[in-house]
Amino acid sequence: MGVVDDLKGASIFCKVAFILLLIATLFTCISYTTTDWVYEDVAKNHYGLWRICGEAEVPTGCQTIDGWANDWYGVVQAFVTFGFFGILISFFLVVLYIFVSKCQKNGEVAIAVAIICIATGVFYLIGIIIFGAKVTDKWPESATKDYKFGYSFALSIIAFLLEIVVGVLMLLEGKGGVGGGGGTKPLA
């Protein structure tokens, strides 16, 4: 059976989950690594999870902020990292569920994907909420600066939402819902 046949044989829930996780993976990789979670217009500084970059004439114009002595920022980094890895692991498991014969139609794999998506999606949401709440507090240097959310923050919200939707779809898939599939085909 070929790759196309495997994809054709997958339920509609699986196909949608695969596409949504593919998009979520792309969006979370971009948001996790870029420096536009928030930006400040006057000084032209862009803040990401791991770097602050300015539009200065310095060759790199960036400085790392991993290990920043700002407790809430470390908490955001940790929670978003759980969400990031949850999306990557879930995508890997969905690929196994669709394309590897020993995992196809295995309800336990589908339920594992659902649990990972929902649990790490909640972690991702907590990180996003903390970040959003602290930015409105006019962090980090001065209360006179006006920070605006950037595209990286928006992509992280979309990735989180897609992750939760996939969790629900795979829960329905694993329970043998309307999308077909499901069941408890053994791994071996």
C-alpha positions in Angstrom: 0.0 0.0 0.0 1.4 3.4 -1.0 1.5 6.7 0.8 -1.4 8.0 -1.3 -3.5 4.9 -0.6 -2.7 5.2 3.2 -3.9 8.8 3.1 -7.0 7.9 1.1 -7.8 5.1 3.5 -7.7 7.4 6.5 -10.9 8.8 8.0 -12.0 12.4 7.5 -11.0 13.2 11.1 -7.5 11.9 10.5 -7.1 13.8 7.2 -8.3 17.0 8.8 -6.1 16.4 11.9 -3.1 15.7 9.7 -3.6 19.0 7.7 -4.3 21.1 10.8 -1.2 19.7 12.6 0.9 20.3 9.6 -0.2 24.0 9.7 0.2 24.1 13.5 3.7 22.7 13.2 4.7 25.3 10.6 3.2 28.1 12.6 4.6 27.0 16.0 8.1 26.6 14.5 7.9 30.1 13.1 6.5 31.7 16.3 8.9 29.8 18.6 12.0 30.9 16.7 11.2 34.5 15.5 11.5 37.8 17.4 8.1 39.3 16.9 6.0 38.2 19.8 5.8 41.9 20.7 7.5 45.0 19.3 8.1 48.6 20.3 7.8 51.2 17.6 9.9 54.0 18.9 13.1 52.1 19.7 12.3 49.6 17.0 12.9 46.6 19.3 11.3 43.2 18.6 11.0 40.6 21.4 10.7 36.9 20.8 10.8 34.0 23.3 14.6 33.7 23.1 16.0 37.0 21.6 15.5 40.8 21.5 16.4 42.3 18.2 16.6 45.9 17.2 16.9 47.6 13.9 20.3 49.0 14.9 23.3 49.2 12.5 25.1 46.6 14.6 25.8 43.5 12.5 23.4 41.2 14.4 21.4 43.8 16.4 20.1 40.9 18.6 20.8 39.7 22.1 19.7 36.4 23.6 17.3 36.4 26.5 17.2 32.8 27.5 18.0 32.7 31.1 16.7 36.2 31.6 16.3 37.0 35.3 12.6 37.7 34.8 10.6 34.9 36.4 7.4 35.3 34.4 9.3 35.3 31.1 10.9 32.0 32.1 7.5 30.6 32.9 6.2 31.7 29.4 9.2 30.0 27.8 8.6 26.8 29.7 4.8 26.6 29.0 5.2 27.5 25.3 8.0 25.0 25.0 5.6 22.2 26.2 3.1 23.3 23.6 5.7 23.4 20.9 6.9 19.9 21.6 3.4 18.7 22.0 2.5 19.8 18.5 5.7 18.2 17.1 5.1 14.9 18.9 1.4 14.8 18.0 2.2 15.4 14.3 4.7 12.5 14.4 2.1 10.2 16.0 -0.5 11.2 13.4 1.9 10.4 10.7 2.5 7.0 12.3 -1.3 6.5 12.7 -1.9 7.2 9.0 1.2 5.8 7.2 2.6 3.0 9.4 0.7 -0.3 9.0 1.2 -1.4 12.6 -0.3 1.9 13.9 -3.1 2.4 11.4 -6.5 2.5 12.9 -5.1 1.9 16.4 -7.4 3.7 18.8 -4.7 3.9 21.5 -2.5 5.9 19.2 -5.4 8.2 18.4 -6.2 8.7 22.1 -2.5 9.3 22.9 -2.5 12.1 20.2 -5.7 13.6 21.7 -4.3 13.6 25.2 -1.0 15.1 24.2 -2.7 17.8 22.1 -5.2 18.8 24.8 -2.7 18.7 27.7 0.1 20.5 25.9 -2.4 22.9 24.3 -3.5 23.9 27.8 0.2 24.6 28.6 0.6 26.6 25.4 -2.6 28.6 26.4 -1.2 29.3 29.8 2.1 30.6 28.3 0.2 32.8 25.8 -2.1 34.2 28.5 0.8 35.1 30.8 2.7 36.7 28.0 -0.3 38.7 26.9 -1.1 39.8 30.5 2.5 41.0 31.2 2.9 42.9 27.9 -0.2 45.0 28.8 1.7 45.8 32.1 4.2 47.7 29.9 7.2 45.5 30.4 10.2 45.3 30.8 12.0 48.6 30.9 9.6 51.5 31.3 5.9 52.2 31.7 6.2 54.9 29.0 6.8 52.5 26.1 3.9 51.2 24.0 4.3 47.6 23.1 2.3 45.9 20.3 1.7 42.2 19.6 3.5 40.9 16.6 3.0 38.1 14.0 4.9 35.5 16.2 2.3 36.0 19.0 -0.6 35.7 16.5 0.9 32.5 14.9 1.3 31.0 18.4 -2.4 31.6 19.1 -3.4 30.0 15.8 -1.1 27.0 16.5 -2.6 26.5 20.0 -6.1 26.6 18.6 -5.3 24.1 15.9 -3.7 21.8 18.5 -6.8 21.8 20.6 -9.1 21.2 17.6 -6.8 18.2 16.6 -7.0 16.9 20.1 -10.8 16.8 19.9 -10.8 15.3 16.4 -8.4 12.5 17.4 -10.4 11.9 20.6 -13.4 11.3 18.3 -11.3 9.2 16.0 -10.0 7.0 18.9 -13.5 6.5 20.2 -14.6 5.3 16.7 -16.7 8.4 16.1 -18.3 9.6 12.9 -15.0 9.9 11.1 -14.5 6.2 10.9 -11.4 4.4 12.1 -11.0 4.0 15.8 -11.1 0.7 17.4 -8.2 -0.9 19.3 -6.1 -2.6 16.7 -3.1 -4.0 18.5 0.4 -2.5 17.8 2.1 -5.9 17.2 
